[in-house]
């Protein structure tokens, strides 16, 4: 569509995707160096490798420090009278450059439901 002169806005409307998503895929397509015909011939797995996984990042140092504390945090949250704010205060004393409370709470909530699987 883009090579036919269609605007990003019209492509996003037809594909039911945001303009930024269309821009991201167009940038990935341009960076790949492939022609449209080559990309069109790829199967789903090859398309996922080309467009889907290139944006993944390694966990930051802050995330590593939080993951190191995660088993203790998870264990302590099960105790009566212990809440995330108390645990965050302890974490923040040990790691002053660590996450602020809102991110700490979000990560520990998601971690308890299985989204984050620390491998320590």
Rosetta blueprint (number, residue, H / E / L):
1 X L
2 X H
3 X H
4 X H
5 X L
6 X L
7 X L
8 X H
9 X H
10 X H
11 X H
12 X H
13 X H
14 X H
15 X H
16 X L
17 X L
18 X L
19 X H
20 X H
21 X H
22 X H
23 X H
24 X H
25 X H
26 X H
27 X H
28 X H
29 X H
30 X H
31 X H
32 X H
33 X L
34 X L
35 X L
36 X H
37 X H
38 X H
39 X H
40 X H
41 X L
42 X L
43 X L
44 X H
45 X H
46 X H
47 X H
48 X H
49 X H
50 X H
51 X H
52 X H
53 X L
54 X L
55 X L
56 X L
57 X L
58 X L
59 X L
60 X L
61 X H
62 X H
63 X H
64 X H
65 X H
66 X H
67 X H
68 X H
69 X H
70 X H
71 X H
72 X H
73 X H
74 X H
75 X H
76 X H
77 X H
78 X L
79 X L
80 X L
81 X L
82 X L
83 X L
84 X H
85 X H
86 X H
87 X H
88 X H
89 X H
90 X H
91 X H
92 X H
93 X H
94 X H
95 X L
96 X L
97 X L
98 X L
99 X L
100 X L
101 X H
102 X H
103 X H
104 X H
105 X H
106 X H
107 X H
108 X H
109 X H
110 X H
111 X H
112 X H
113 X L
114 X L
115 X L
116 X L
117 X L
118 X L
119 X L
120 X L
